[in-house]
Amino acid sequence: MGVSGSGKTTIGRALAAGLGCDFQEGDDLHPQANRAKLRAGIPLDDDDRSPWLAAVAAWIDRQRQAGRDAVISCSALKRAYRAQLRRDRPEVRMIYLRAAEATIAERIRARTHAFMPASLLHSQFETLEAPQNEVGVDVIDVDTLTPEQTVQQALVRLKPLANSGN
């Protein structure tokens, strides 16, 4: 989880490969109305995010019901969003990819996103309620880490979960 450009997709795909499980790009679950709003440079609000969060939660539930471990990328910018995704899902773990806004802005300038313009980055930082001591949420500072180093840290943090049989 984290703001756009924090590495959610890159890290999520590599983490899923390292864990031998499926990966889902959370942005692919946005309704078309959200995509259109973002393309127009309009930040999403809670009402916009509600059906998207429900779709993310439904995807997680399908994986759980099938008994599969899986990784999904998801901004989950607010504490309430993270709580909604973890509600009645104690095995759900989140890794917050934390970086300074300047670092993320530099990364975004070097990439193209299907519908998230760089102009919306600041609004994401304004919306972000960075996790602090939240159960099930680990924080990795990615300002100076390579994607490989970030994945290794994530695997180490998730290893106790894998060993517990959950």
JOMOFEN-V213121 format. One record per helix or strand of 2 or more residues. SS is the DSSP state (H for helix, E for strand). FROM is the first residue (numbers start at 1). LEN is the number of residues. If there is no record, write none. Layout:
ss->SS from->FROM len->LEN
ss->SS from->FROM len->LEN
This chain:
ss->H from->8 len->12
ss->E from->22 len->3
ss->H from->26 len->4
ss->H from->32 len->8
ss->H from->46 len->20
ss->E from->70 len->3
ss->H from->79 len->8
ss->E from->94 len->5
ss->H from->101 len->9
ss->H from->118 len->10
ss->E from->137 len->5
ss->H from->147 len->17
